[in-house]
Every structure is written in structure tokens, then in C-alpha cells.
Amino acid sequence: MRDIKYWIIVASKDHVKIGVKQGVAQACHGKATPLKRMQKGDFVIYYSGKETFGKTNKCQEFTAIGKVKDDEVYPFQMTADFCPFRRNINFFDCEEISILPLVNLLDFIPNKKSWGYPFRFGILEINQNDFELISSLMLKENS
């Protein structure tokens, strides 16, 4: 049996809300390869640096958390010229939390002064301890 992996996907908060409502994840502007790294049973946390895609309004929060539902990565035709890849996710009822109080505690952020650097590729694998710290603050007690 393989080990469960823990992922952070970076997306604007407005896009995360749409994905949660639809029960899907997209990453890296719709690329399939990052999603193929995940497997059924892995956990996903969304980090939103911005409130709105294409705008500069900061968010700096973890905005959604869920579990990869199956092994399927599939294309979804959104518009005539945009067909991103998706994964099905069981999202949990959660609280959005600021990253700022956690920066000094998270292992995936080696340089605390440049804490946003790990998010530059749009997806990253994190360790179980970081996942448990973030998820313990996001998940409601009655979930």
C-alpha cells in the first residue's frame, strides 16, 4: 500500500469557490501533469494568494481542503478555446485561515522572509506535519 500524499494547489479564491461547488480541482491553469501526480486518497489544500483571478487584491489564506475521490484526470471543455484538466475532490466543510500566523511553523517554507516562494509553481507536495497543522485549524469540529 502506498503512502498518502499531501498537496497544496495555488488558485485565486474566486476560482477555488467554483471548484468546491463543483467538487473538482484544477491546477496550473488547467494542466493535466500536476493532477496526475495525485492519487485516490491523497489530500489537497488550496492556497489563495489573491481574492480574484487577474486582480491584485490579496487574500493570503488557505481556502479549501479535501480528499482526492478517484484516479481519474479528465478534460473539461469550459469555453471554445479552454479545455482544462480536472480531478474529482471530496471537499470538507472548513474555515478559511490566514497563512501569516503559520509561516514560521511550516516546514515547506524554508525561507521565512520569502515565504511566498514555494507557491510559484502552482502546486507543491507538503509533509504530513504541515498538512495536520493547517487542517487542524481549517476543519470544523463537527465535520
Buried (B, 14 or more C-beta within 10 A) or exposed (E): EEEBBBBBBBBBBBBBBEBBEBBBBBBBEBBBEBBEEBBEBBBBBBBBBBBEEEEEEEBBBBBBBBBBBEEEBEEEEEEEEEEBBBBBBEBBEBEBBEBEEBBEEBEBBEEEEEBBEBBEEBBBBBEEEBBEBBBEBBBEEEE
